[in-house]
Amino acid sequence: MIVQCCVCKKIRRGPEGSATWSLAAKEDLGPGVSHGYCPKCADKALAQIRNAQGKSVRIPK
């Protein structure tokens, strides 16, 4: 199965532990495509989530 980053559209090549991420031509992608995050986009997404949690509005009781 091919794993494609849902943000930058790079695909994972190789086993998960030693994978490289690169852009793929449309013809490289077949019906067996799953989506996730590449390491770079995952770091950015987690930073945004942590930042949003720190800025959450607290409603006093």
VEXDRENTI-670418 format. One record per atom (N, C-alpha, C, O, CB): atom name; x, y, z; residue number from 0. Coordinates in steps of 0.1 Angstrom, whole numbers, padded with zeros to 4 digits. Glycine has a CB too. Example, Ala and Ser with C-alpha at 12.3 -4.5 7.8 and 13.67 -1.06 7.14 Angstrom:
# residues 2
<atom name="N" x="0132" y="-0057" z="0078" resi="0"/>
<atom name="CA" x="0123" y="-0045" z="0078" resi="0"/>
<atom name="C" x="0132" y="-0033" z="0078" resi="0"/>
<atom name="O" x="0142" y="-0033" z="0085" resi="0"/>
<atom name="CB" x="0113" y="-0045" z="0090" resi="0"/>
<atom name="N" x="0128" y="-0022" z="0071" resi="1"/>
<atom name="CA" x="0137" y="-0011" z="0071" resi="1"/>
<atom name="C" x="0129" y="0000" z="0079" resi="1"/>
<atom name="O" x="0134" y="0011" z="0080" resi="1"/>
<atom name="CB" x="0141" y="-0006" z="0057" resi="1"/>
//
This chain:
# residues 61
<atom name="N" x="0008" y="-0012" z="0000" resi="0"/>
<atom name="CA" x="0000" y="0000" z="0000" resi="0"/>
<atom name="C" x="0009" y="0012" z="0000" resi="0"/>
<atom name="O" x="0019" y="0013" z="0007" resi="0"/>
<atom name="CB" x="-0010" y="0000" z="0012" resi="0"/>
<atom name="N" x="0005" y="0022" z="-0007" resi="1"/>
<atom name="CA" x="0012" y="0035" z="-0008" resi="1"/>
<atom name="C" x="0006" y="0044" z="0002" resi="1"/>
<atom name="O" x="-0006" y="0046" z="0003" resi="1"/>
<atom name="CB" x="0011" y="0041" z="-0023" resi="1"/>
<atom name="N" x="0015" y="0051" z="0010" resi="2"/>
<atom name="CA" x="0011" y="0061" z="0019" resi="2"/>
<atom name="C" x="0015" y="0075" z="0014" resi="2"/>
<atom name="O" x="0027" y="0077" z="0011" resi="2"/>
<atom name="CB" x="0017" y="0059" z="0033" resi="2"/>
<atom name="N" x="0005" y="0084" z="0013" resi="3"/>
<atom name="CA" x="0008" y="0097" z="0008" resi="3"/>
<atom name="C" x="0004" y="0108" z="0019" resi="3"/>
<atom name="O" x="-0006" y="0106" z="0026" resi="3"/>
<atom name="CB" x="-0001" y="0100" z="-0005" resi="3"/>
<atom name="N" x="0013" y="0118" z="0020" resi="4"/>
<atom name="CA" x="0011" y="0128" z="0030" resi="4"/>
<atom name="C" x="-0002" y="0136" z="0026" resi="4"/>
<atom name="O" x="-0003" y="0141" z="0014" resi="4"/>
<atom name="CB" x="0023" y="0137" z="0031" resi="4"/>
<atom name="N" x="-0011" y="0139" z="0035" resi="5"/>
<atom name="CA" x="-0023" y="0146" z="0032" resi="5"/>
<atom name="C" x="-0021" y="0161" z="0030" resi="5"/>
<atom name="O" x="-0030" y="0168" z="0026" resi="5"/>
<atom name="CB" x="-0033" y="0143" z="0043" resi="5"/>
<atom name="N" x="-0009" y="0166" z="0034" resi="6"/>
<atom name="CA" x="-0006" y="0180" z="0033" resi="6"/>
<atom name="C" x="0003" y="0183" z="0020" resi="6"/>
<atom name="O" x="-0002" y="0190" z="0011" resi="6"/>
<atom name="CB" x="0001" y="0185" z="0045" resi="6"/>
<atom name="N" x="0015" y="0177" z="0020" resi="7"/>
<atom name="CA" x="0024" y="0181" z="0009" resi="7"/>
<atom name="C" x="0023" y="0171" z="-0003" resi="7"/>
<atom name="O" x="0030" y="0174" z="-0013" resi="7"/>
<atom name="CB" x="0038" y="0181" z="0014" resi="7"/>
<atom name="N" x="0016" y="0160" z="-0002" resi="8"/>
<atom name="CA" x="0014" y="0150" z="-0012" resi="8"/>
<atom name="C" x="0026" y="0142" z="-0016" resi="8"/>
<atom name="O" x="0026" y="0135" z="-0026" resi="8"/>
<atom name="CB" x="0009" y="0157" z="-0025" resi="8"/>
<atom name="N" x="0036" y="0142" z="-0007" resi="9"/>
<atom name="CA" x="0047" y="0133" z="-0009" resi="9"/>
<atom name="C" x="0043" y="0119" z="-0006" resi="9"/>
<atom name="O" x="0034" y="0117" z="0002" resi="9"/>
<atom name="CB" x="0060" y="0137" z="-0001" resi="9"/>
<atom name="N" x="0050" y="0109" z="-0012" resi="10"/>
<atom name="CA" x="0047" y="0095" z="-0008" resi="10"/>
<atom name="C" x="0059" y="0089" z="-0001" resi="10"/>
<atom name="O" x="0070" y="0092" z="-0003" resi="10"/>
<atom name="CB" x="0043" y="0087" z="-0021" resi="10"/>
<atom name="N" x="0055" y="0079" z="0008" resi="11"/>
<atom name="CA" x="0066" y="0072" z="0015" resi="11"/>
<atom name="C" x="0071" y="0061" z="0006" resi="11"/>
<atom name="O" x="0063" y="0053" z="0000" resi="11"/>
<atom name="CB" x="0060" y="0066" z="0028" resi="11"/>
<atom name="N" x="0084" y="0060" z="0006" resi="12"/>
<atom name="CA" x="0091" y="0049" z="-0002" resi="12"/>
<atom name="C" x="0100" y="0042" z="0008" resi="12"/>
<atom name="O" x="0108" y="0047" z="0014" resi="12"/>
<atom name="CB" x="0099" y="0055" z="-0014" resi="12"/>
<atom name="N" x="0097" y="0029" z="0009" resi="13"/>
<atom name="CA" x="0105" y="0020" z="0017" resi="13"/>
<atom name="C" x="0098" y="0017" z="0030" resi="13"/>
<atom name="O" x="0087" y="0022" z="0033" resi="13"/>
<atom name="CB" x="0119" y="0027" z="0020" resi="13"/>
<atom name="N" x="0104" y="0009" z="0039" resi="14"/>
<atom name="CA" x="0098" y="0005" z="0051" resi="14"/>
<atom name="C" x="0096" y="0017" z="0061" resi="14"/>
<atom name="O" x="0104" y="0027" z="0060" resi="14"/>
<atom name="CB" x="0107" y="-0006" z="0058" resi="14"/>
<atom name="N" x="0087" y="0016" z="0069" resi="15"/>
<atom name="CA" x="0083" y="0027" z="0078" resi="15"/>
<atom name="C" x="0095" y="0033" z="0086" resi="15"/>
<atom name="O" x="0096" y="0045" z="0087" resi="15"/>
<atom name="CB" x="0072" y="0023" z="0088" resi="15"/>
<atom name="N" x="0103" y="0024" z="0092" resi="16"/>
<atom name="CA" x="0114" y="0029" z="0100" resi="16"/>
<atom name="C" x="0125" y="0037" z="0092" resi="16"/>
<atom name="O" x="0131" y="0045" z="0098" resi="16"/>
<atom name="CB" x="0120" y="0018" z="0107" resi="16"/>
<atom name="N" x="0127" y="0033" z="0079" resi="17"/>
<atom name="CA" x="0138" y="0039" z="0072" resi="17"/>
<atom name="C" x="0132" y="0046" z="0059" resi="17"/>
<atom name="O" x="0139" y="0046" z="0049" resi="17"/>
<atom name="CB" x="0148" y="0029" z="0068" resi="17"/>
<atom name="N" x="0120" y="0050" z="0059" resi="18"/>
<atom name="CA" x="0113" y="0055" z="0047" resi="18"/>
<atom name="C" x="0119" y="0069" z="0043" resi="18"/>
<atom name="O" x="0123" y="0077" z="0051" resi="18"/>
<atom name="CB" x="0098" y="0057" z="0050" resi="18"/>
<atom name="N" x="0119" y="0071" z="0030" resi="19"/>
<atom name="CA" x="0121" y="0084" z="0025" resi="19"/>
<atom name="C" x="0108" y="0090" z="0019" resi="19"/>
<atom name="O" x="0100" y="0082" z="0015" resi="19"/>
<atom name="CB" x="0133" y="0084" z="0014" resi="19"/>
<atom name="N" x="0107" y="0102" z="0018" resi="20"/>
<atom name="CA" x="0094" y="0108" z="0013" resi="20"/>
<atom name="C" x="0098" y="0117" z="0001" resi="20"/>
<atom name="O" x="0107" y="0125" z="0001" resi="20"/>
<atom name="CB" x="0087" y="0117" z="0024" resi="20"/>
<atom name="N" x="0091" y="0115" z="-0010" resi="21"/>
<atom name="CA" x="0093" y="0122" z="-0022" resi="21"/>
<atom name="C" x="0080" y="0124" z="-0030" resi="21"/>
<atom name="O" x="0071" y="0117" z="-0028" resi="21"/>
<atom name="CB" x="0104" y="0115" z="-0031" resi="21"/>
<atom name="N" x="0080" y="0134" z="-0039" resi="22"/>
<atom name="CA" x="0069" y="0136" z="-0047" resi="22"/>
<atom name="C" x="0068" y="0125" z="-0057" resi="22"/>
<atom name="O" x="0078" y="0120" z="-0062" resi="22"/>
<atom name="CB" x="0070" y="0150" z="-0054" resi="22"/>
<atom name="N" x="0055" y="0122" z="-0061" resi="23"/>
<atom name="CA" x="0053" y="0111" z="-0070" resi="23"/>
<atom name="C" x="0045" y="0116" z="-0082" resi="23"/>
<atom name="O" x="0037" y="0126" z="-0081" resi="23"/>
<atom name="CB" x="0045" y="0099" z="-0064" resi="23"/>
<atom name="N" x="0047" y="0110" z="-0093" resi="24"/>
<atom name="CA" x="0039" y="0113" z="-0105" resi="24"/>
<atom name="C" x="0025" y="0107" z="-0103" resi="24"/>
<atom name="O" x="0024" y="0097" z="-0096" resi="24"/>
<atom name="CB" x="0045" y="0108" z="-0118" resi="24"/>
<atom name="N" x="0015" y="0113" z="-0109" resi="25"/>
<atom name="CA" x="0001" y="0107" z="-0107" resi="25"/>
<atom name="C" x="0000" y="0093" z="-0111" resi="25"/>
<atom name="O" x="-0007" y="0085" z="-0105" resi="25"/>
<atom name="CB" x="-0009" y="0115" z="-0115" resi="25"/>
<atom name="N" x="0008" y="0089" z="-0121" resi="26"/>
<atom name="CA" x="0007" y="0075" z="-0126" resi="26"/>
<atom name="C" x="0013" y="0065" z="-0116" resi="26"/>
<atom name="O" x="0011" y="0053" z="-0117" resi="26"/>
<atom name="CB" x="0014" y="0073" z="-0139" resi="26"/>
<atom name="N" x="0021" y="0070" z="-0106" resi="27"/>
<atom name="CA" x="0027" y="0062" z="-0096" resi="27"/>
<atom name="C" x="0017" y="0057" z="-0085" resi="27"/>
<atom name="O" x="0018" y="0047" z="-0078" resi="27"/>
<atom name="CB" x="0038" y="0069" z="-0089" resi="27"/>
<atom name="N" x="0006" y="0065" z="-0084" resi="28"/>
<atom name="CA" x="-0004" y="0062" z="-0074" resi="28"/>
<atom name="C" x="-0015" y="0054" z="-0080" resi="28"/>
<atom name="O" x="-0021" y="0057" z="-0090" resi="28"/>
<atom name="CB" x="-0010" y="0075" z="-0069" resi="28"/>
<atom name="N" x="-0018" y="0043" z="-0074" resi="29"/>
<atom name="CA" x="-0029" y="0034" z="-0078" resi="29"/>
<atom name="C" x="-0040" y="0034" z="-0069" resi="29"/>
<atom name="O" x="-0042" y="0044" z="-0061" resi="29"/>
<atom name="CB" x="-0024" y="0019" z="-0080" resi="29"/>
<atom name="N" x="-0049" y="0024" z="-0069" resi="30"/>
<atom name="CA" x="-0060" y="0024" z="-0060" resi="30"/>
<atom name="C" x="-0057" y="0021" z="-0046" resi="30"/>
<atom name="O" x="-0065" y="0024" z="-0037" resi="30"/>
<atom name="CB" x="-0070" y="0014" z="-0065" resi="30"/>
<atom name="N" x="-0045" y="0016" z="-0043" resi="31"/>
<atom name="CA" x="-0042" y="0013" z="-0029" resi="31"/>
<atom name="C" x="-0034" y="0024" z="-0022" resi="31"/>
<atom name="O" x="-0023" y="0022" z="-0018" resi="31"/>
<atom name="CB" x="-0033" y="0000" z="-0028" resi="31"/>
<atom name="N" x="-0040" y="0036" z="-0021" resi="32"/>
<atom name="CA" x="-0034" y="0047" z="-0015" resi="32"/>
<atom name="C" x="-0040" y="0051" z="-0001" resi="32"/>
<atom name="O" x="-0052" y="0052" z="0000" resi="32"/>
<atom name="CB" x="-0034" y="0060" z="-0024" resi="32"/>
<atom name="N" x="-0032" y="0052" z="0009" resi="33"/>
<atom name="CA" x="-0036" y="0056" z="0022" resi="33"/>
<atom name="C" x="-0030" y="0070" z="0025" resi="33"/>
<atom name="O" x="-0020" y="0073" z="0020" resi="33"/>
<atom name="CB" x="-0032" y="0046" z="0033" resi="33"/>
<atom name="N" x="-0037" y="0078" z="0033" resi="34"/>
<atom name="CA" x="-0032" y="0091" z="0036" resi="34"/>
<atom name="C" x="-0028" y="0092" z="0051" resi="34"/>
<atom name="O" x="-0034" y="0086" z="0060" resi="34"/>
<atom name="CB" x="-0042" y="0101" z="0033" resi="34"/>
<atom name="N" x="-0018" y="0100" z="0053" resi="35"/>
<atom name="CA" x="-0013" y="0103" z="0067" resi="35"/>
<atom name="C" x="-0004" y="0116" z="0066" resi="35"/>
<atom name="O" x="-0007" y="0124" z="0058" resi="35"/>
<atom name="CB" x="-0004" y="0091" z="0072" resi="35"/>
<atom name="N" x="0006" y="0117" z="0075" resi="36"/>
<atom name="CA" x="0014" y="0128" z="0075" resi="36"/>
<atom name="C" x="0029" y="0124" z="0073" resi="36"/>
<atom name="O" x="0033" y="0113" z="0079" resi="36"/>
<atom name="CB" x="0013" y="0136" z="0088" resi="36"/>
<atom name="N" x="0037" y="0131" z="0065" resi="37"/>
<atom name="CA" x="0051" y="0129" z="0065" resi="37"/>
<atom name="C" x="0057" y="0135" z="0078" resi="37"/>
<atom name="O" x="0050" y="0143" z="0084" resi="37"/>
<atom name="CB" x="0058" y="0135" z="0052" resi="37"/>
<atom name="N" x="0069" y="0131" z="0082" resi="38"/>
<atom name="CA" x="0074" y="0136" z="0095" resi="38"/>
<atom name="C" x="0074" y="0152" z="0096" resi="38"/>
<atom name="O" x="0071" y="0157" z="0106" resi="38"/>
<atom name="CB" x="0088" y="0131" z="0097" resi="38"/>
<atom name="N" x="0078" y="0158" z="0085" resi="39"/>
<atom name="CA" x="0078" y="0173" z="0085" resi="39"/>
<atom name="C" x="0065" y="0179" z="0087" resi="39"/>
<atom name="O" x="0063" y="0188" z="0096" resi="39"/>
<atom name="CB" x="0085" y="0178" z="0072" resi="39"/>
<atom name="N" x="0055" y="0175" z="0080" resi="40"/>
<atom name="CA" x="0041" y="0180" z="0081" resi="40"/>
<atom name="C" x="0035" y="0176" z="0095" resi="40"/>
<atom name="O" x="0027" y="0184" z="0100" resi="40"/>
<atom name="CB" x="0032" y="0175" z="0070" resi="40"/>
<atom name="N" x="0038" y="0164" z="0100" resi="41"/>
<atom name="CA" x="0033" y="0160" z="0113" resi="41"/>
<atom name="C" x="0038" y="0169" z="0124" resi="41"/>
<atom name="O" x="0031" y="0173" z="0133" resi="41"/>
<atom name="CB" x="0037" y="0145" z="0116" resi="41"/>
<atom name="N" x="0051" y="0173" z="0123" resi="42"/>
<atom name="CA" x="0057" y="0182" z="0133" resi="42"/>
<atom name="C" x="0050" y="0195" z="0133" resi="42"/>
<atom name="O" x="0047" y="0201" z="0143" resi="42"/>
<atom name="CB" x="0072" y="0184" z="0131" resi="42"/>
<atom name="N" x="0047" y="0200" z="0121" resi="43"/>
<atom name="CA" x="0040" y="0213" z="0119" resi="43"/>
<atom name="C" x="0026" y="0212" z="0125" resi="43"/>
<atom name="O" x="0021" y="0222" z="0132" resi="43"/>
<atom name="CB" x="0040" y="0218" z="0104" resi="43"/>
<atom name="N" x="0019" y="0202" z="0122" resi="44"/>
<atom name="CA" x="0005" y="0200" z="0126" resi="44"/>
<atom name="C" x="0004" y="0199" z="0141" resi="44"/>
<atom name="O" x="-0004" y="0205" z="0148" resi="44"/>
<atom name="CB" x="-0001" y="0188" z="0120" resi="44"/>
<atom name="N" x="0013" y="0191" z="0147" resi="45"/>
<atom name="CA" x="0014" y="0190" z="0162" resi="45"/>
<atom name="C" x="0017" y="0203" z="0169" resi="45"/>
<atom name="O" x="0011" y="0206" z="0179" resi="45"/>
<atom name="CB" x="0024" y="0179" z="0166" resi="45"/>
<atom name="N" x="0026" y="0211" z="0163" resi="46"/>
<atom name="CA" x="0029" y="0224" z="0168" resi="46"/>
<atom name="C" x="0017" y="0233" z="0168" resi="46"/>
<atom name="O" x="0015" y="0241" z="0177" resi="46"/>
<atom name="CB" x="0041" y="0231" z="0160" resi="46"/>
<atom name="N" x="0009" y="0233" z="0157" resi="47"/>
<atom name="CA" x="-0003" y="0241" z="0156" resi="47"/>
<atom name="C" x="-0013" y="0237" z="0167" resi="47"/>
<atom name="O" x="-0020" y="0245" z="0173" resi="47"/>
<atom name="CB" x="-0009" y="0240" z="0142" resi="47"/>
<atom name="N" x="-0014" y="0224" z="0169" resi="48"/>
<atom name="CA" x="-0024" y="0219" z="0179" resi="48"/>
<atom name="C" x="-0020" y="0224" z="0193" resi="48"/>
<atom name="O" x="-0028" y="0228" z="0200" resi="48"/>
<atom name="CB" x="-0025" y="0204" z="0178" resi="48"/>
<atom name="N" x="-0007" y="0222" z="0196" resi="49"/>
<atom name="CA" x="-0002" y="0226" z="0209" resi="49"/>
<atom name="C" x="-0003" y="0241" z="0211" resi="49"/>
<atom name="O" x="-0007" y="0246" z="0222" resi="49"/>
<atom name="CB" x="0013" y="0222" z="0211" resi="49"/>
<atom name="N" x="-0001" y="0249" z="0201" resi="50"/>
<atom name="CA" x="-0003" y="0263" z="0201" resi="50"/>
<atom name="C" x="-0017" y="0267" z="0204" resi="50"/>
<atom name="O" x="-0020" y="0276" z="0212" resi="50"/>
<atom name="CB" x="0003" y="0270" z="0188" resi="50"/>
<atom name="N" x="-0026" y="0260" z="0197" resi="51"/>
<atom name="CA" x="-0041" y="0263" z="0198" resi="51"/>
<atom name="C" x="-0045" y="0259" z="0212" resi="51"/>
<atom name="O" x="-0054" y="0266" z="0218" resi="51"/>
<atom name="CB" x="-0049" y="0256" z="0188" resi="51"/>
<atom name="N" x="-0040" y="0248" z="0218" resi="52"/>
<atom name="CA" x="-0044" y="0244" z="0231" resi="52"/>
<atom name="C" x="-0039" y="0254" z="0242" resi="52"/>
<atom name="O" x="-0046" y="0257" z="0251" resi="52"/>
<atom name="CB" x="-0038" y="0230" z="0235" resi="52"/>
<atom name="N" x="-0028" y="0260" z="0240" resi="53"/>
<atom name="CA" x="-0023" y="0270" z="0249" resi="53"/>
<atom name="C" x="-0030" y="0283" z="0248" resi="53"/>
<atom name="O" x="-0030" y="0291" z="0258" resi="53"/>
<atom name="CB" x="-0008" y="0273" z="0246" resi="53"/>
<atom name="N" x="-0037" y="0286" z="0237" resi="54"/>
<atom name="CA" x="-0045" y="0298" z="0236" resi="54"/>
<atom name="C" x="-0060" y="0296" z="0238" resi="54"/>
<atom name="O" x="-0068" y="0305" z="0235" resi="54"/>
<atom name="CB" x="-0043" y="0304" z="0222" resi="54"/>
<atom name="N" x="-0064" y="0284" z="0243" resi="55"/>
<atom name="CA" x="-0078" y="0282" z="0245" resi="55"/>
<atom name="C" x="-0084" y="0291" z="0255" resi="55"/>
<atom name="O" x="-0078" y="0295" z="0265" resi="55"/>
<atom name="CB" x="-0080" y="0267" z="0249" resi="55"/>
<atom name="N" x="-0096" y="0295" z="0252" resi="56"/>
<atom name="CA" x="-0103" y="0305" z="0261" resi="56"/>
<atom name="C" x="-0109" y="0297" z="0273" resi="56"/>
<atom name="O" x="-0116" y="0287" z="0271" resi="56"/>
<atom name="CB" x="-0114" y="0312" z="0253" resi="56"/>
<atom name="N" x="-0106" y="0301" z="0285" resi="57"/>
<atom name="CA" x="-0112" y="0295" z="0296" resi="57"/>
<atom name="C" x="-0124" y="0303" z="0301" resi="57"/>
<atom name="O" x="-0123" y="0315" z="0303" resi="57"/>
<atom name="CB" x="-0101" y="0293" z="0308" resi="57"/>
<atom name="N" x="-0135" y="0296" z="0303" resi="58"/>
<atom name="CA" x="-0147" y="0303" z="0308" resi="58"/>
<atom name="C" x="-0148" y="0301" z="0323" resi="58"/>
<atom name="O" x="-0147" y="0290" z="0328" resi="58"/>
<atom name="CB" x="-0160" y="0297" z="0301" resi="58"/>
<atom name="N" x="-0148" y="0313" z="0330" resi="59"/>
<atom name="CA" x="-0149" y="0312" z="0345" resi="59"/>
<atom name="C" x="-0162" y="0306" z="0349" resi="59"/>
<atom name="O" x="-0172" y="0308" z="0343" resi="59"/>
<atom name="CB" x="-0147" y="0326" z="0351" resi="59"/>
<atom name="N" x="-0161" y="0299" z="0361" resi="60"/>
<atom name="CA" x="-0174" y="0293" z="0366" resi="60"/>
<atom name="C" x="-0181" y="0303" z="0375" resi="60"/>
<atom name="O" x="-0192" y="0299" z="0380" resi="60"/>
<atom name="CB" x="-0170" y="0281" z="0375" resi="60"/>
//
